[in-house]
C-alpha cells in the first residue's frame, strides 16, 4: 500500500470510489437504493462514531486518546463522502410511505436538505477539532461542538431515514439509541486501531496494571450496559403500550426466519458477548478478547441496520458488495496513510 503515500493518489481513490458507487446506485435496478441506504447508515455511524470517540476522550482528558487520536480523526474527510451518498439517495426517497403527502417536514427537498446540512456541519466541526492542538486552548470547546453536531446528525438519520420507513411507527428513543450505538462502535474501532498500530504494550502484560487498552475495554463494557438499557427501554415501551403499529414493528422482525435469528444475533453481538467477555479485569487487557469483542460490536451494528431495513426495503447483492467494498477501502486507506505519516513524524 505504499502507493497511497504518493500525492493525489488518495483523492483519486475517493473520486473513483464515489463514481463507482454513483454508477451502481443510480442504475435503474431493484434494490440499488436500499443497498445504498444500508451502506450509508452503517458507514456514517462508524465514521462519526470514530470522531466522536476522540472528541469524548478529549473533553475528559482521557489518556487513551493520545494513542489513536490521529488515526480516528483521519477519517474526517469521509463525512463528505457520506454527504455524497446522501445525495445519491434522493431517488430512493420516493419509495418512503409518506412520499407525495402534503407537509413541510417530510417534503423531499427539506428531508434530504436537513440531513445533508448536518452532515456538512459534522464535517466542519470535526475538521476544526482535528486541526486543534492536543491539549491546546479551545480544543475541548471544539470537541463539544462536534459532539453536538454528531448527536443531531445521528438522531436525524434515525428519525428520518429509518423510522419514517415504518410510518406510522414512532419511537422517541430511536435518536438517542443511534448516537449511543455509533459512539459504542467508535470505541470498538479505537480498540482495534490500538491493537493494530500499537500492539500490546508492556503495561498490558503486568497483572493489575492499567493501560490504554484496559481503559478502552472499560468503555466498551460500560456502553454494552448502556446499549442494553436503551434497547430494553424501547422494547418495554412497545410491550406495555401494546399499540398495533408498534407491535407490528417487532412482529415483522421476530415472526419468521431468518429475521428472528438475526434479531437474536443483534442481542448477542452487542450485549451477550461483550458484557460477559469483558467482566474480568484480566480479559480487559487481553488483546484477543478485546479484538473479538470489538469485531462483535461492529458486526452487531451492521446486522441491526439490516434488521431495521430488511422488512420494508429491497437489497441488491451486487450493489451491497460494491458499496461496502468501496467504503471499506476508503476507510482503511485514510487510516493507513495517516498512520504512516505519524510513523515518519516519530
Secondary structure, 3 states (H helix, E strand, C coil): CHHHHCCCHHHHHHHHHHHHHHHHHHCCCCCHHHHHHHHHHHHHHHHHHHHHHHHHHHHCCCCCHHHHHHHHHCCCCHHHHHHHHHHHCHHHHHHCCCCCCCCCCCCHHHHHHHHHHHHHHHHHHHHHHHCCCCCCCCHHHHHHHHHHHHHHHHHHHHHHHHHHHHCCCCCCCHHHHHHHHHHHHHHHHHHHHHHHHHCCCHHHHCCCCCCHHHHHHHHHHHHHHHHHHHHHHHHHHHHHHCCHHHHHHHHHHHCCCCHHHHHHHHHHHHHHCHHHHCCCCCHHHCHHHHHHHHHHHHHHHHHHHHHHHHCCCCCCHHHHHHHHHHHHHHHHHHHHHHHHHHHHHC
